[in-house]
């Protein structure tokens, strides 16, 4: 109950503050093409997606996050589709995405080494992964 219902709502409330806008904008600024967003949650990064993206594949374990994100995703000019729930086993092919975005998420992944290995696996050669850490001012 807590992990699936309470936590996503709390995260949405806490991380929607103005102090998080700058770090979100910086993380999303260089995204291009096909994007995989790990920890999509309630879609708080959507307003910061740059123009011209082809598609966003969202990875998030919480069904409540999907419900919270529904309105934001529907208003997004880029198609958003859910692509699984586990950053440790991303359900996309090798070298199949141009960009990976993750903000305030990877610290919640149980196997700290496996998720980055998956990110490297799914990124096309010479493409970009963007991360933001636990603090709003993290660079």
N, C-alpha and C positions, 0 to 999 in steps of 0.2 A: 504494500500500500504506500509506504513512505517513498520508496525509490521510484515507483511508477506514477504516483499521483501528486504527492506533496512536493517532492524535490523539483520536478520540472516547473511547477508554478512558482516556487521560491526563487529558482534560478532566473526565470523570466522577469520577476519583479526586481531582483537585485541587480542583474546585469543589463537592465534596460535604462539605467541612469545615464545622464548626459556625459559623465566622466568617462564612459566607455565608448563614446562615439568616435573620438580621435583615433584610439587604437584600432577600432573596427575598420575605420576608413583606410588607415595605413595598411592593414593586413589585406584588405580587399583590392587596393588600388591597382595592383599589377596582374590581377586575375585575367585569364583569357580563355577562349574556346570552351572546351568541356571541363566543368569544374566538379570536383568531388568535395563536399563539405562534411567533415567529420564532426559530430556533435552539433548537428543542425538545430536541435532543440526547438525553440519556438520561432525560429526564423529571424532572430534579431539582426543578423548580418545582411539580410535582403536589401534594405535601403542603401547599402554601401556597395552593392555589386556594380562594377563598371558597365557601361553600355557595350553592347556587342557580344556578350556571352552567348554561347549556343545552347547550353543546357547546364543545369545544376543537378547533380545526383546527391541526395541527402542521406546521411548515415546517422541514425540516432536510435538508442535502445528504448526510449520511453514513448509509449502510445499517447500519453497526455501531451507531450511536446508536439506531436503531429497535430493534435486538435488545436493547440494554442497557435500553431503556425499556419493553420488553414487559410485564414483571411490574408495574412501577409503573402503566402505563396500564391494565392489566387490573384492578387493584385500585382504580382511580379511580372515584368515584361519577358522574363526568361522562363522557359519551362522548368519546373521543379518536379523531380520524381524521386521517390524513396528507393534507396538501393541497399537496404539491409540495416542491421542494427549493431554490428560488431566491428569496431575499428581494427581488431586483431585478425580478422579474416574478411577483408573487403571483397564484396561480391561483384567485382568488375575484373575485366581481363588485364593481363600484363600490358603495360605501356598503352593504356586506353584513355587516359585523361591528360589534359594540358596543365591543369592547376589543381592543387589541393589546399583547402582552407580549413583551419581549425583554430577556434578562439576559446580559451579557457576550458579546454576539454581533455587534453591528453593526460593530465594528472589523474583523471578518473578511470583510465584504462588499466585493468589489472596487470597485464604484461607490458611493462614499460618499453621493452625492446621490440616486441612483435609489431606494434602499431607503426612505428617509423619504418620498419622493414617492409611492411605492406604498402606504405606510402611510396617508398622508392620503387617497389614493384609495379604499381599502377601508373606512375608518372611516365609520360613519354620522355624520350631523351632530351636533355637540356631544357626541361620545363621547370615550373615554379611551385614550391610549397610555401604557404604563408601561415605563420603561427603567431598567436598572442598568448602570453602567459597569465599567471594568476593575478597580477596587479594591473590596474588600468594604465599605469605609466610604463609597463614592461615594453621593451623595444626588441 
